[in-house]
Amino acid sequence: MQKTKTMKIIALIPSGLVAGILLLFLIGETVSGDWSGLGHLIQLIPVVLLMWLGWKRPLLGGILLLVLSLIAAYSFANPLRGTDWLAPLLIIVAPLMLAGLLFLGAAGIEKKAV
């Protein structure tokens, strides 16, 4: 049980970093007068909801975080779309994928303990 909780806490770190970066963009753009910064809420809300879901149900949360990371990879970090793909890959896609894999690992430990 303790290993599962530790793995979930570790899984919250990369997804929390993504949420923090999106929150930083949201606040920075909105405070400077650019109301389009509120569009980052569209990206922030699913990440936060999947963090919560991963904490409550790590298998489902992990799978959905992996799906979200693949969608983000196709949308933001596709090398076929141009040259600016590495930063979104490292800032958004990789941490979400890592968090999804860690939640899946926590689900595996949880299932093995039962």
C-alpha positions in Angstrom: 0.0 0.0 0.0 2.8 2.4 0.9 4.6 1.6 -2.4 1.5 2.5 -4.4 1.0 5.8 -2.6 4.7 6.6 -3.1 4.4 5.8 -6.8 1.3 8.0 -7.2 3.1 10.9 -5.5 6.0 10.5 -7.9 3.5 10.4 -10.8 2.0 13.7 -9.7 5.3 15.5 -10.0 5.7 15.6 -13.8 2.0 16.2 -14.4 2.1 18.9 -11.7 5.0 20.6 -13.5 2.9 20.6 -16.7 0.0 22.1 -14.8 2.3 24.7 -13.3 3.7 25.7 -16.7 0.2 26.1 -18.1 -0.9 28.1 -15.1 2.2 30.3 -15.5 1.3 30.9 -19.2 -2.4 31.6 -18.2 -1.6 34.1 -15.5 1.3 35.8 -17.4 -0.7 36.3 -20.6 -3.9 37.3 -18.9 -2.2 39.8 -16.5 -0.4 41.5 -19.4 -3.8 42.2 -21.0 -3.9 39.4 -23.5 -7.2 37.7 -22.8 -6.3 34.8 -25.1 -4.2 33.5 -22.2 -7.4 32.1 -20.8 -7.2 29.6 -23.6 -4.6 27.8 -21.5 -7.5 26.8 -19.2 -8.6 24.4 -22.0 -5.2 22.6 -21.7 -5.0 23.0 -17.9 -8.3 21.6 -16.8 -7.9 18.1 -18.4 -4.4 17.8 -16.9 -5.7 18.6 -13.4 -8.7 16.3 -13.8 -6.5 13.5 -15.0 -4.1 14.0 -12.1 -7.0 13.7 -9.7 -8.3 10.6 -11.6 -4.9 9.1 -11.5 -4.7 9.5 -7.8 -8.2 7.9 -7.3 -8.0 5.2 -10.0 -4.4 4.9 -11.2 -5.1 2.4 -14.1 -7.8 4.6 -15.8 -5.9 7.8 -15.0 -2.6 6.4 -16.4 -4.3 5.2 -19.6 -6.0 8.5 -20.2 -2.8 10.5 -19.4 -1.0 8.4 -22.1 -3.8 9.1 -24.5 -3.6 12.8 -23.7 0.1 12.8 -24.2 -0.3 11.1 -27.6 -2.9 13.7 -28.6 -0.6 16.5 -27.4 2.3 14.9 -29.3 0.3 14.9 -32.5 -1.0 18.4 -32.0 2.0 20.3 -30.5 5.2 18.2 -31.1 4.8 16.8 -34.6 8.1 17.2 -36.4 6.3 17.1 -39.7 4.6 20.4 -38.9 7.7 22.4 -38.7 10.9 23.1 -36.7 9.4 24.1 -33.4 8.5 20.6 -32.0 11.3 19.9 -29.4 10.2 22.3 -26.7 6.5 21.2 -26.6 7.8 17.6 -26.6 10.0 18.2 -23.6 7.6 20.6 -21.7 4.2 19.0 -22.3 4.3 15.5 -23.9 7.2 13.8 -22.1 6.0 14.7 -18.6 2.5 13.6 -19.3 3.7 10.3 -20.8 6.0 9.8 -17.8 3.1 10.5 -15.4 0.8 8.1 -17.3 3.4 5.3 -17.1 4.0 5.9 -13.4 0.3 5.8 -12.7 0.1 2.5 -14.6 3.0 1.2 -12.5 1.2 2.2 -9.4 -1.9 0.3 -10.7 0.2 -2.7 -11.3 1.7 -2.6 -7.7 -1.8 -2.1 -6.3 -3.2 -5.0 -8.2 -0.3 -7.3 -7.2 -0.8 -6.4 -3.5 -4.5 -7.5 -3.6 
